[in-house]
Amino acid sequence: MNALHGRRVVVTGARGTFGRQLCAALRDAGADVVGLDLRPGTAAGVPVLGCDLTDPAAVPPAVAAAVDRLGGLDLLVNNAGVGGPAPAERAPDEAVHRQLEVNLLAAWRTTAAALPALEAARGRVIFVASRMALLPLPLAAAYGVSKRALVAYADALRHEVGTHVGVSVVYPSMVASPIHDSTAEAGLSLGGVSRFEPVEGVVAAILRAATARRAPRDVATTGRGRLEMALARHAPGLADRLVRRTVEKRVAAGDLDAAPLAEGMRRRHRAG
């Protein structure tokens, strides 16, 4: 953690569940931190500048203001994200567009704005993706697509700037936070499909990526996460069967009966 002392850091989504604890951990480690969030104010004593990261015109000046306040930039953590239900069989709606904007394009434009300062400092950028980037779940297509695309962006970025800027991706599973509220309200709780993990573990994984001697490519947040990532990459057919079996059990148990968005899945599974 001593490696973080004096490091200049920008965290997006700074007032969210991950963001607040991440800002606190970075501050406690001696880093100089500025947050970016739709809501300005403070997070764990860290100043947070207001910025709509989905607005292309708003991001460059907000990033410039944060870098100017810090006197440079050593680390950018693209943490901002939103979730919500989105069946792949239905046409994309406003909620789908918002997830793509926040989870992918906002991180892209924030990174682009920060790259000159990061390159000057030989710094690092960390993307907070999701295990769903590798193990997609039904009825949450927009989230899985946006996070898989975020990983693809990170991989392309690494090829372009990796000689001067470290690029890492962190893959949390499910953490109790308001990001799941809209999914639960739609009757699509992820209970029994994905296991909750503590936010402290996600923050610790981000800090490991930030302080490793060389920027790691991919960082799991738990031991189970490492196994799931390996399964998704090396045995995707088996991973698909495991997800399918879990979904079949939930449908048979009636867990999705109250979810209008799952009507198509229920009909097909029960028709055999």
C-alpha positions in Angstrom: 0.0 0.0 0.0 3.0 2.3 0.4 3.2 2.4 -3.4 0.0 4.5 -3.4 1.4 7.3 -1.2 1.4 10.5 -3.2 -0.2 8.9 -6.2 -2.6 11.2 -8.0 -5.9 9.3 -8.7 -9.2 10.0 -10.4 -12.1 7.7 -9.6 -15.4 7.8 -11.6 -18.7 6.9 -9.9 -17.0 8.2 -6.8 -20.2 8.4 -4.7 -21.5 4.9 -5.5 -21.1 1.7 -3.5 -17.6 0.8 -4.8 -16.6 4.4 -5.3 -17.0 5.6 -1.7 -15.1 2.7 -0.3 -12.4 2.9 -3.0 -11.9 6.6 -2.3 -11.6 5.9 1.4 -9.0 3.2 0.9 -7.0 5.3 -1.5 -7.1 8.3 0.8 -6.0 6.1 3.8 -3.1 4.8 1.7 -1.9 8.3 1.2 -3.0 8.9 -2.4 -4.3 12.2 -3.6 -7.8 11.5 -5.0 -10.4 13.4 -6.9 -13.7 11.8 -7.8 -16.1 12.3 -10.8 -19.7 11.7 -10.3 -23.1 12.8 -11.5 -23.6 14.3 -8.0 -20.8 16.7 -6.9 -19.8 16.9 -3.2 -17.5 14.6 -1.3 -17.0 10.8 -0.9 -15.1 9.7 2.2 -13.6 13.1 2.5 -12.5 13.1 -1.1 -13.6 16.0 -3.3 -16.0 14.9 -6.1 -16.5 17.0 -9.2 -19.9 16.9 -10.8 -19.9 15.5 -14.4 -22.4 13.6 -16.6 -20.0 11.1 -18.1 -22.5 10.4 -20.9 -22.1 13.9 -22.1 -19.2 14.1 -24.6 -18.8 17.8 -24.2 -18.7 17.6 -20.4 -16.1 15.0 -19.9 -12.8 16.6 -21.2 -13.2 19.8 -19.1 -14.1 17.7 -16.0 -11.1 15.5 -16.4 -8.9 18.5 -17.1 -10.2 20.1 -13.9 -9.4 17.0 -11.9 -5.9 16.6 -13.3 -5.2 20.3 -12.7 -6.4 20.0 -9.1 -4.1 17.0 -8.6 -1.1 18.4 -10.5 -1.0 15.4 -12.8 -2.4 11.9 -13.0 -1.0 8.5 -12.1 -4.1 6.4 -11.9 -7.6 6.5 -13.4 -10.2 4.0 -12.1 -13.2 3.7 -14.4 -15.7 2.6 -11.8 -19.0 4.2 -12.8 -21.6 1.8 -14.0 -25.4 1.1 -14.1 -27.4 -2.1 -14.4 -30.9 -3.3 -15.1 -32.9 -6.0 -16.8 -32.8 -6.3 -20.6 -33.9 -9.5 -22.3 -31.8 -10.1 -25.4 -34.9 -11.2 -27.4 -36.5 -7.7 -27.1 -35.5 -4.6 -29.0 -33.1 -2.3 -27.2 -34.9 0.4 -25.2 -33.8 3.5 -23.4 -32.5 1.4 -20.4 -30.3 -0.6 -22.8 -28.9 2.6 -24.4 -28.1 4.0 -20.9 -26.2 1.0 -19.8 -24.1 1.1 -23.0 -23.5 4.8 -22.5 -22.5 4.6 -18.9 -20.7 1.2 -18.8 -18.8 1.5 -22.1 -18.8 4.9 -23.8 -18.4 7.0 -20.6 -15.3 4.9 -19.7 -14.0 5.2 -23.2 -14.3 9.0 -23.3 -13.0 9.5 -19.8 -10.0 7.4 -20.6 -9.4 9.3 -23.8 -9.5 12.6 -22.0 -7.1 11.3 -19.3 -4.5 9.6 -21.5 -2.2 12.5 -22.1 -1.7 13.0 -18.4 -1.5 9.3 -17.8 1.2 8.9 -20.5 3.2 11.8 -19.1 3.3 10.1 -15.7 3.7 6.5 -17.1 0.5 5.8 -15.1 -2.3 3.2 -15.1 -5.9 2.9 -16.0 -8.2 0.3 -14.3 -11.6 -0.7 -15.6 -14.2 -2.2 -13.3 -15.9 -4.8 -15.5 -18.0 -7.7 -14.3 -17.8 -11.5 -14.2 -20.8 -11.2 -16.6 -18.4 -10.0 -19.3 -17.3 -13.6 -19.4 -20.3 -15.5 -18.0 -23.4 -13.7 -19.3 -26.7 -14.3 -17.7 -30.1 -14.3 -19.4 -32.4 -11.3 -19.1 -29.5 -9.0 -18.4 -28.1 -8.7 -22.0 -27.3 -5.0 -21.9 -25.2 -5.3 -18.8 -23.3 -8.3 -20.1 -22.8 -6.8 -23.5 -21.6 -3.4 -22.2 -19.1 -5.1 -19.8 -17.8 -7.5 -22.5 -17.4 -4.5 -24.8 -15.6 -2.7 -22.0 -13.1 -5.5 -21.8 -12.6 -5.5 -25.6 -11.9 -1.7 -25.4 -9.4 -2.3 -22.6 -7.7 -5.0 -24.7 -7.5 -2.7 -27.8 -6.2 0.2 -25.6 -3.5 -2.0 -24.1 -2.2 -2.7 -27.6 -2.1 1.0 -28.4 -0.7 2.5 -25.2 0.5 -0.4 -23.2 4.2 0.6 -23.6 3.5 3.7 -21.6 0.3 3.2 -19.7 -0.7 0.1 -17.7 -4.2 -1.3 -18.5 -6.0 -3.6 -16.1 -9.5 -5.0 -15.9 -11.1 -6.1 -12.6 -14.0 -8.6 -12.6 -16.4 -8.4 -9.6 -19.3 -10.8 -9.3 -22.3 -9.5 -7.4 -22.1 -6.9 -4.6 -25.1 -5.7 -2.6 -25.8 -2.2 -4.0 -28.5 -0.1 -5.6 -27.3 -1.2 -9.1 -29.5 -4.3 -8.6 -32.6 -2.4 -7.5 -34.3 -2.2 -10.9 -33.6 -5.9 -11.6 -35.2 -6.9 -8.3 -38.2 -4.6 -9.0 -38.7 -6.4 -12.3 -39.0 -9.7 -10.4 -35.6 -10.9 -11.7 -33.5 -11.2 -8.5 -30.1 -12.8 -9.1 -30.4 -14.7 -5.8 -29.5 -18.4 -6.5 -27.8 -17.4 -9.8 -24.8 -15.4 -8.6 -23.2 -15.2 -5.2 -22.8 -12.0 -3.3 -19.3 -11.0 -2.4 -18.1 -8.2 -0.1 -17.4 -4.8 -1.6 -14.1 -4.8 0.4 -12.9 -7.6 -1.7 -13.6 -5.6 -4.9 -11.7 -2.6 -3.5 -8.8 -4.8 -2.5 -8.6 -6.2 -6.0 -8.5 -2.7 -7.5 -5.7 -1.8 -5.1 -3.8 -4.9 -6.0 -4.0 -3.9 -9.7 -2.9 -0.4 -8.9 0.1 -1.4 -6.8 1.4 -4.5 -8.7 4.9 -4.1 -10.0 3.5 -4.5 -13.5 -0.1 -3.8 -14.4 -1.9 -7.1 -14.4 -4.1 -7.8 -17.5 -7.1 -9.4 -15.7 -7.9 -9.4 -11.9 -10.5 -11.7 -10.3 -11.9 -10.5 -7.0 -12.2 -14.0 -5.3 -10.9 -17.5 -5.7 -14.2 -18.6 -7.0 -14.0 -15.7 -9.5 -10.7 -17.1 -10.8 -12.3 -20.5 -11.4 -15.3 -19.0 -13.1 -13.1 -16.9 -15.4 -11.0 -19.9 -16.3 -14.1 -22.0 -17.0 -15.6 -19.3 -19.2 -12.4 -19.0 -21.2 -11.4 -22.6 -21.5 -14.7 -24.5 -21.3 -17.4 -22.1 -22.6 -19.7 -25.0 -23.5 -19.6 -26.3 -19.9 -20.2 -22.8 -18.6 -23.2 -22.5 -20.8 -24.6 -25.8 -19.6 -24.2 -24.7 -15.9 -26.0 -21.4 -16.5 -28.7 -23.2 -18.5 -29.3 -25.8 -15.7 -29.5 -23.0 -13.1 -32.1 -21.1 -15.2 -34.1 -24.3 -15.7 -34.3 -24.9 -12.0 -35.4 -21.3 -11.3 -38.1 -21.5 -14.0 -39.3 -24.9 -12.6 -39.4 -23.5 -9.1 -41.6 -20.6 -10.2 -38.9 -18.0 -9.3 -39.6 -16.0 -12.5 -43.4 -16.3 -12.5 -43.8 -12.6 -11.4 -41.4 -11.2 -14.0 -43.1 -10.1 -17.2 -39.8 -9.8 -18.9 -39.2 -13.5 -18.4 -42.5 -14.5 -20.1 -40.7 -15.8 -23.3 -38.2 -17.9 -21.3 -41.0 -19.4 -19.1 -43.0 -20.3 -22.2 -40.1 -22.0 -24.0 -38.8 -23.9 -21.0 -42.2 -25.2 -20.1 -43.1 -26.1 -23.7 -40.0 -28.4 -23.7 
